[in-house]
C-alpha cells in the first residue's frame, strides 16, 4: 500500500509540519479540524510537499530523516525542488 510523507505549511504561524499517512487528504482535514494537538494553533494548513513511498515503514523512515535535519532551509529546498 502506498504511503506518503508530507509537509504542511501554516501562514498563520509561518511554520512547517512534517508527517506521514496513507491518505493525505483525510489527514489534512484532521489537521485543519484541530484533531492534532501540535498543529491546532497553525490552522489552516496547506500541503506544500509530498513524497510517495511503497510502505508505511519507508514513509516513517523518510519522515524521521527529514525531521532529523532540523533545518528550515532543507525543508524549503525540498519544496522548491518538487516544484510546489
Backbone as JSON, one array per atom type, in Angstrom:
{
  "sequence": "XXXXXXXXXXXXXXXXXXXXXXXXXXXXXXXXXXXXXXXXXXXXXXXXXXXXXXXXXXXXXXXXXXXXXXXXXXXXXXXXXXXX",
  "N": [[0.84, -1.18, 0.0], [0.54, 2.21, -0.81], [2.2, 4.9, 0.79], [2.63, 8.15, 2.18], [4.87, 10.87, 2.68], [4.55, 14.01, 3.99], [4.61, 17.6, 3.89], [3.32, 20.22, 5.67], [2.22, 23.64, 5.62], [1.8, 26.56, 7.56], [0.44, 29.65, 7.21], [-0.39, 31.36, 9.17], [1.24, 30.84, 11.47], [3.7, 30.7, 10.31], [5.1, 28.28, 10.05], [6.32, 24.93, 9.49], [5.09, 21.57, 9.18], [5.83, 18.2, 9.47], [4.82, 15.06, 8.35], [3.4, 11.7, 8.02], [1.33, 9.5, 6.1], [-1.25, 7.28, 4.9], [-3.3, 8.37, 3.57], [-3.41, 11.36, 2.48], [-5.24, 13.48, 2.02], [-7.4, 13.04, 3.85], [-5.93, 13.21, 6.19], [-5.05, 15.87, 6.16], [-7.5, 17.17, 6.46], [-8.12, 16.37, 9.1], [-6.02, 17.66, 10.48], [-6.71, 20.33, 9.96], [-9.16, 20.51, 11.2], [-8.49, 20.55, 13.79], [-7.79, 18.21, 15.02], [-5.31, 17.3, 15.71], [-3.16, 17.94, 18.24], [-0.64, 19.25, 18.14], [-0.73, 20.7, 15.77], [-2.9, 22.32, 15.9], [-2.82, 25.16, 16.67], [-1.88, 26.37, 14.3], [-3.75, 26.37, 12.28], [-5.37, 27.55, 9.3], [-3.85, 24.77, 7.56], [-1.78, 24.0, 4.73], [-0.92, 21.71, 2.14], [2.34, 21.51, 1.09], [4.28, 19.93, 0.12], [4.93, 16.59, -0.94], [5.83, 13.15, -0.81], [5.81, 10.01, -2.38], [5.82, 6.77, -1.12], [6.6, 3.24, -0.89], [5.74, 1.76, 1.32], [4.46, 1.79, 4.71], [6.51, 1.63, 6.54], [8.76, 2.58, 5.06], [7.87, 5.2, 4.67], [7.79, 6.19, 7.31], [10.49, 6.04, 7.98], [11.57, 7.88, 6.14], [10.23, 10.21, 6.94], [11.38, 10.56, 9.48], [14.02, 11.03, 8.67], [13.83, 13.54, 7.42], [12.89, 15.13, 9.55], [15.01, 14.87, 11.31], [17.0, 16.46, 10.26], [16.4, 19.01, 11.1], [16.13, 21.52, 9.89], [15.07, 24.41, 8.47], [15.86, 25.51, 6.07], [16.51, 23.21, 4.59], [13.99, 21.98, 4.38], [12.62, 23.93, 2.9], [14.15, 23.83, 0.6], [13.54, 21.22, -0.3], [10.83, 21.6, -0.92], [11.0, 23.54, -2.92], [12.46, 22.12, -4.89], [10.6, 20.23, -5.59], [8.82, 21.58, -7.07], [6.55, 22.73, -6.1]],
  "CA": [[0.0, 0.0, 0.0], [1.31, 3.45, -0.89], [2.19, 5.83, 1.92], [3.17, 9.44, 1.81], [5.46, 11.82, 3.62], [4.05, 15.31, 3.57], [4.96, 18.79, 4.66], [2.27, 21.23, 5.7], [2.68, 24.98, 5.97], [0.81, 27.45, 8.15], [0.72, 31.07, 7.02], [-0.67, 31.99, 10.46], [2.38, 30.71, 12.37], [4.91, 30.63, 9.49], [5.79, 27.05, 10.44], [6.11, 23.71, 8.73], [4.82, 20.36, 9.94], [6.19, 17.03, 8.67], [4.09, 13.88, 8.78], [3.23, 10.63, 7.04], [-0.02, 8.95, 6.12], [-1.65, 6.56, 3.69], [-4.33, 9.18, 2.94], [-3.05, 12.75, 2.77], [-6.41, 14.35, 2.03], [-8.08, 12.87, 5.15], [-5.04, 13.68, 7.25], [-5.1, 17.33, 6.12], [-8.78, 17.55, 7.07], [-7.97, 16.22, 10.56], [-5.17, 18.75, 10.97], [-7.43, 21.6, 9.88], [-10.28, 20.49, 12.15], [-7.93, 20.63, 15.13], [-7.68, 16.86, 15.55], [-3.93, 17.05, 16.12], [-2.81, 18.99, 19.2], [0.55, 20.02, 17.75], [-0.98, 21.57, 14.62], [-4.11, 23.11, 16.14], [-2.62, 26.62, 16.62], [-1.49, 26.86, 12.98], [-4.81, 26.24, 11.28], [-5.41, 26.41, 8.39], [-2.62, 24.25, 6.98], [-1.87, 23.58, 3.33], [0.13, 20.77, 1.74], [3.31, 22.16, 0.22], [5.23, 18.92, -0.36], [4.62, 15.19, -0.64], [6.62, 12.07, -1.44], [5.12, 8.73, -2.37], [6.7, 5.65, -0.79], [5.95, 1.94, -1.11], [5.22, 1.13, 2.53], [4.41, 2.63, 5.91], [7.87, 1.62, 7.11], [9.58, 3.51, 4.29], [7.39, 6.55, 4.93], [8.23, 6.58, 8.65], [11.94, 6.26, 7.91], [11.8, 9.14, 5.42], [9.75, 11.28, 7.82], [12.41, 10.77, 10.5], [15.19, 11.63, 8.02], [13.57, 14.96, 7.21], [12.8, 15.77, 10.86], [16.34, 14.83, 11.93], [17.8, 17.57, 9.73], [16.05, 20.2, 11.89], [16.57, 22.63, 9.07], [14.05, 25.08, 7.65], [16.43, 25.65, 4.72], [16.37, 21.92, 3.91], [12.57, 21.81, 4.08], [12.29, 24.85, 1.8], [14.83, 23.29, -0.58], [12.71, 20.1, -0.77], [9.61, 22.15, -1.53], [11.41, 24.2, -4.17], [12.85, 21.08, -5.86], [9.43, 19.47, -6.02], [8.04, 22.41, -7.99], [5.32, 23.23, -5.45]],
  "C": [[0.88, 1.25, 0.0], [1.13, 4.27, 0.38], [2.89, 7.1, 1.47], [3.84, 10.12, 2.99], [5.01, 13.17, 3.09], [4.59, 16.41, 4.46], [3.81, 19.77, 4.52], [2.89, 22.57, 6.05], [1.52, 25.78, 6.51], [1.25, 28.89, 7.92], [0.59, 31.79, 8.37], [0.55, 31.98, 11.39], [3.73, 30.72, 11.65], [5.77, 29.43, 9.89], [5.43, 25.91, 9.5], [5.82, 22.56, 9.68], [5.09, 19.18, 9.0], [5.44, 15.83, 9.23], [4.06, 12.82, 7.7], [1.85, 10.04, 7.2], [-0.26, 8.14, 4.85], [-2.72, 7.34, 2.93], [-4.11, 10.65, 3.32], [-4.28, 13.65, 2.89], [-7.16, 14.26, 3.37], [-7.22, 13.41, 6.29], [-5.05, 15.21, 7.32], [-6.4, 17.83, 6.76], [-8.69, 17.46, 8.59], [-7.11, 17.33, 11.15], [-5.97, 20.06, 11.01], [-8.67, 21.66, 10.75], [-9.8, 20.55, 13.6], [-7.77, 19.28, 15.8], [-6.28, 16.47, 16.0], [-3.47, 18.22, 16.98], [-1.66, 19.87, 18.71], [0.3, 20.96, 16.58], [-2.18, 22.49, 14.82], [-3.87, 24.62, 16.05], [-2.34, 27.19, 15.22], [-2.57, 26.82, 11.92], [-5.12, 27.56, 10.6], [-4.02, 26.05, 7.85], [-2.85, 23.95, 5.51], [-0.7, 22.64, 3.03], [1.06, 21.49, 0.76], [4.32, 21.17, -0.37], [4.71, 17.53, -0.03], [5.53, 14.27, -1.43], [5.79, 10.8, -1.34], [6.14, 7.63, -2.09], [5.9, 4.36, -0.85], [5.35, 1.3, 0.13], [5.2, 2.14, 3.68], [5.79, 2.74, 6.53], [8.77, 2.6, 6.4], [9.17, 4.96, 4.56], [7.86, 7.05, 6.3], [9.72, 6.86, 8.69], [12.24, 7.6, 7.24], [11.36, 10.34, 6.25], [10.81, 11.6, 8.88], [13.66, 11.42, 9.91], [15.01, 13.14, 7.87], [13.57, 15.69, 8.55], [14.18, 15.87, 11.53], [17.23, 15.98, 11.46], [17.59, 18.85, 10.54], [16.45, 21.48, 11.17], [15.43, 23.18, 8.22], [14.56, 25.22, 6.21], [16.29, 24.35, 3.94], [14.93, 21.69, 3.5], [12.19, 22.69, 2.88], [12.97, 24.42, 0.51], [14.02, 22.14, -1.16], [11.48, 20.61, -1.51], [9.94, 22.77, -2.87], [11.74, 23.17, -5.26], [11.66, 20.31, -6.4], [8.56, 20.27, -6.97], [6.75, 22.93, -7.39], [5.47, 24.67, -5.02]]
}
